[in-house]
């Protein structure tokens, strides 16, 4: 079991995995399914130990939330991959161009080789095992870099995975910033990173030196848009749960709410009641998760103090412990210059902004960096269509929060500032595979007719059939020659 988290160990492991990938460049479906099934059984066997480790890393984290997302999430993902793997691996037949009829074209999804996974601290298991599942399904070898803020989770994952995989197939590393920088600078065949946009830029910059492609899941300020047709009971319960889950330390947590002005007070009161019904006493309730560190708790209080100093009102939905247990904080009287409207929150603070129309809400979201998630509450088809088609976001859930993230056949990823690509579902399989084009020339096809010397009747006929006559003059916006053009 590896314990030497050093740059030398990173390089040595990459060399081993590269050699193993060259020896078995295309693992067959049976090889892949055996390892996925073994990983599924390990998650089941280690669920309690993983849950305890994550809770210890946080200080206190809900056992149900640990198992629901971090253990059940990748387990269900494995089940989905096992059900669809043969179809994903099957070469796709493609059409050939008319002039090449009778020949064959297909796409073969080839393993990329060695995939690097860089996991964040807030959901350390799913953010490491989730990409691992897809990478193994695609036939890759995998190196995992865990967060330095998840040492206990790292130790358990390292032991669990070492029981299943040799080091030349899957390896887990911990370590601090120096090891993280070295990991991102390795000449890997793909990197999957989960974290902040700021660190994502560093990862992308380091990867660019080796032309390593990246999948970045980066978060952002995910809005909840409340329509006039929404059930306030549904809205309040869903958004309160979204901000309370993992104490808001989730990349897809509702970051702020846009609410019709005439329902503003109703929303604030209903959301506060909904939280208090779920967590009557956050301090003593083991189902309520603490902030992951003193630094994160201090930042939460600093954000609230900044908002109050600039004129905001804070409605605290219960008592905290003055340390790392912080209940939902609903902030009204919000202005753009407040830090809570400029930074991704990653805590149980909920800014609420009043809107006079859906158009105003759409403009509010569209004028800001693209979020990882978008939530709409309402029953108006026109509003839903507008948000679905016109507002950019990584993903979307309607009349609740984040459940699109649990759907294994849907991609999960961001756009713009919230990320690049996806590591889940068929899109994830393809992103961690190389789509190799294969064109087979029929033995009797006269391909030599396209060879030099040029100018034969075949060459002239081909150009005439596919390009037509040359046109002089300009072309209109409709694609037709303008007046005065002449055929030459």
Beta strands, then each sheet from edge to edge (+ up, - down):
strand 1: 92-94
strand 2: 104-111
strand 3: 114-118
strand 4: 141-145
strand 5: 170-173
strand 6: 190-194
strand 7: 214-217
strand 8: 223-226
strand 9: 256-260
strand 10: 313-316
strand 11: 329-332
strand 12: 349-355
strand 13: 371-377
strand 14: 393-398
strand 15: 419-420
strand 16: 433-440
sheet 1: 1+ 2- 16+
sheet 2: 5+ 4+ 3+ 6+ 7+ 15-
sheet 3: 10+ 11- 12- 9- 8- 13- 14-
end
